[in-house]
Amino acid sequence: MNASGYLLHVAASPNAEQSTSTALGRLLTEQLAHKMRNVAVVERDIGTHAPPVPSRQFAADNLLPLEQRSDNLESEILIEELEAAKALVISTPMHNFGVPAVLKAWIDQILRPQRTFARSSKGKQGLLEDRPVFIIVTCGGPVTGPYAQQDFLTPYLEYVLPTIGLSNIQVIRLDSMVRTPEHTASQIEQCKAWIAEQVANLCEVA
């Protein structure tokens, strides 16, 4: 764990201040920051300021040694921002059963061979130091119960983040958030209880 740094909140909702997932992500980061001796919080709002999708040059550079690559300031900023974080909070809606395009773009910018993962005979090996990762997912439709829809978002994040070394992952999904106001309120209360549990279980770091 980094001796200095901050909490990084990656917010993927396009709804800005009206977003339930963003609000809950902020609540989690605030409580974690207090538990972790009042560290600072950095919010990366990719929902309204999306990272660029990989260009032809970006894809070509990923096949080259690091020293031969073109300067890619945006990618390096996002990677360094993640490297400096003591913990990562991702708050995201589920879009069409999967990952929002803006979150996929962020992932494509930070998953870079020889920079955040290394190729080996045993597969990809993460190059980043592990740290706590907390993921809050809001789902418009049901993802549990007899009428559950397929969730491609959660398994994807649980697979792709360890590729760069982040395997200490905790996830909560808020189910059927467009059903009724009462159901939505119940899901939010469950998430607040989960947040309290995560904060209580987090060991303080210097």
C-alpha positions in Angstrom: 0.0 0.0 0.0 1.3 3.5 -0.8 2.7 5.4 2.2 1.2 8.6 0.7 -1.6 9.2 -1.7 -5.4 9.6 -1.9 -8.6 7.8 -2.5 -9.5 7.6 -6.2 -13.2 7.6 -7.1 -14.0 6.8 -10.7 -17.6 7.8 -11.4 -19.0 6.4 -14.6 -22.6 7.7 -14.6 -23.7 10.3 -17.2 -26.2 11.7 -14.7 -23.8 13.8 -12.8 -25.3 15.2 -9.6 -28.5 13.3 -10.2 -26.7 9.9 -10.1 -27.4 7.5 -7.4 -24.3 5.5 -8.0 -22.1 8.6 -7.9 -23.7 9.8 -4.7 -23.1 6.4 -3.0 -19.6 6.3 -4.4 -18.9 9.7 -2.8 -20.4 8.5 0.5 -18.1 5.5 0.5 -15.0 7.6 -0.3 -15.8 10.1 2.4 -16.2 7.5 5.0 -13.1 5.6 3.8 -11.1 8.9 3.8 -12.1 9.5 7.4 -11.1 5.9 8.4 -7.8 6.2 6.6 -6.7 9.2 8.7 -8.4 11.9 6.6 -6.6 11.3 3.3 -7.7 13.3 0.3 -10.2 12.2 -2.3 -9.8 12.6 -6.1 -12.9 12.1 -8.2 -12.4 11.2 -11.9 -15.8 11.9 -13.5 -15.6 9.8 -16.6 -19.4 9.9 -17.0 -19.3 13.5 -18.1 -15.7 13.8 -19.2 -15.0 10.5 -21.0 -11.5 9.2 -21.7 -10.6 8.9 -25.4 -11.2 5.5 -27.0 -8.0 3.8 -28.3 -6.8 5.3 -31.5 -4.9 3.4 -34.3 -1.7 4.9 -33.0 -2.5 3.9 -29.4 -3.1 0.3 -30.5 0.1 0.2 -32.5 2.1 1.6 -29.6 0.9 -1.2 -27.3 2.9 -3.6 -29.5 6.1 -1.6 -29.1 8.7 -1.5 -26.3 7.9 1.3 -23.8 10.9 3.4 -25.0 9.6 3.3 -28.6 6.1 4.4 -27.9 4.5 7.8 -28.8 3.8 10.1 -25.9 0.2 9.4 -24.7 -0.4 11.9 -22.0 -4.0 11.0 -21.3 -3.2 7.3 -20.7 -0.2 8.1 -18.5 -2.2 10.6 -16.4 -4.8 8.0 -15.7 -2.3 5.3 -14.9 -0.3 7.5 -12.6 -3.5 8.7 -10.9 -4.3 5.0 -10.2 -0.8 4.2 -9.1 -0.9 6.9 -6.5 -4.2 5.9 -5.0 -4.4 4.1 -1.7 -7.8 2.6 -2.7 -10.0 2.7 -5.7 -13.8 3.2 -5.7 -15.7 2.6 -8.9 -19.3 3.7 -9.1 -21.1 2.8 -12.3 -24.5 2.0 -13.7 -25.0 -1.1 -15.8 -25.7 -0.3 -19.4 -27.4 -2.9 -21.6 -26.2 -5.8 -19.3 -22.6 -4.6 -19.4 -19.9 -2.0 -19.0 -20.7 1.6 -19.9 -18.7 2.8 -22.8 -16.9 5.4 -20.8 -15.8 2.9 -18.2 -14.5 0.6 -21.0 -12.6 3.5 -22.4 -11.0 4.2 -19.0 -10.0 0.5 -18.7 -8.6 0.5 -22.2 -6.4 3.5 -21.3 -5.0 1.9 -18.1 -4.5 -1.7 -19.3 -1.2 -1.4 -21.2 1.3 -4.1 -21.8 4.7 -3.5 -20.1 3.2 -0.6 -18.3 0.5 -2.1 -16.0 0.8 -5.7 -16.9 3.5 -8.0 -18.3 3.1 -10.9 -20.7 4.6 -14.2 -19.6 4.5 -17.9 -20.3 1.9 -18.1 -17.5 -0.3 -15.3 -19.0 -0.6 -11.7 -18.0 1.0 -10.6 -14.8 -0.2 -7.4 -13.1 2.5 -4.7 -12.4 0.5 -2.5 -10.1 0.7 -2.9 -6.3 -2.6 -4.3 -5.0 -4.9 -2.1 -3.0 -8.6 -2.2 -1.9 -11.1 -1.8 -4.7 -14.7 -1.1 -4.0 -17.3 -1.3 -6.8 -20.9 0.0 -6.6 -23.1 -1.1 -9.5 -26.6 0.3 -10.1 -28.9 -1.9 -12.2 -32.1 -0.7 -13.8 -33.5 -4.2 -14.2 -33.4 -7.3 -12.0 -30.1 -9.2 -11.7 -31.3 -11.6 -9.0 -34.4 -13.7 -8.6 -36.5 -15.7 -11.1 -36.5 -12.9 -13.8 -32.8 -12.0 -13.5 -31.1 -10.6 -16.5 -27.5 -11.4 -17.4 -24.8 -9.4 -15.7 -21.7 -9.1 -17.9 -20.4 -6.0 -16.0 -19.4 -7.5 -12.6 -17.6 -10.6 -13.9 -15.7 -8.4 -16.4 -14.4 -6.0 -13.7 -13.6 -8.9 -11.4 -11.5 -10.4 -14.2 -9.9 -7.4 -15.8 -8.7 -5.5 -12.7 -6.6 -8.4 -11.4 -4.9 -8.4 -14.8 -3.1 -5.2 -13.7 -2.6 -6.5 -10.1 -5.8 -5.3 -8.4 -7.4 -8.4 -6.9 -8.7 -7.1 -3.5 -12.2 -6.4 -4.8 -15.5 -5.9 -3.0 -18.7 -5.4 -5.1 -22.3 -4.5 -4.4 -25.1 -4.4 -7.0 -28.3 -2.4 -6.5 -31.1 -4.4 -8.1 -34.1 -3.1 -10.1 -33.5 0.6 -9.4 -36.3 1.8 -11.7 -39.0 -0.5 -10.1 -40.6 1.7 -7.4 -39.5 4.5 -5.2 -39.9 2.2 -2.2 -37.7 -0.5 -3.7 -35.1 2.0 -4.7 -34.9 3.4 -1.2 -34.6 -0.1 0.2 -31.6 -0.8 -2.2 -29.9 2.5 -1.2 -30.3 1.6 2.5 -28.7 -1.8 1.8 -25.9 -0.1 0.1 -25.3 2.2 3.0 -25.2 -0.8 5.3 -22.6 -2.4 3.0 -20.6 0.8 3.0 -20.5 0.8 6.8 -19.4 -2.8 6.8 -16.6 -2.1 4.2 -15.3 0.9 6.2 -15.4 -1.1 9.5 -13.4 -4.0 7.9 -10.8 -1.7 6.4 -7.5 -1.7 8.2 -6.2 1.9 8.7 -3.1 2.6 6.6 -0.4 5.2 7.1 
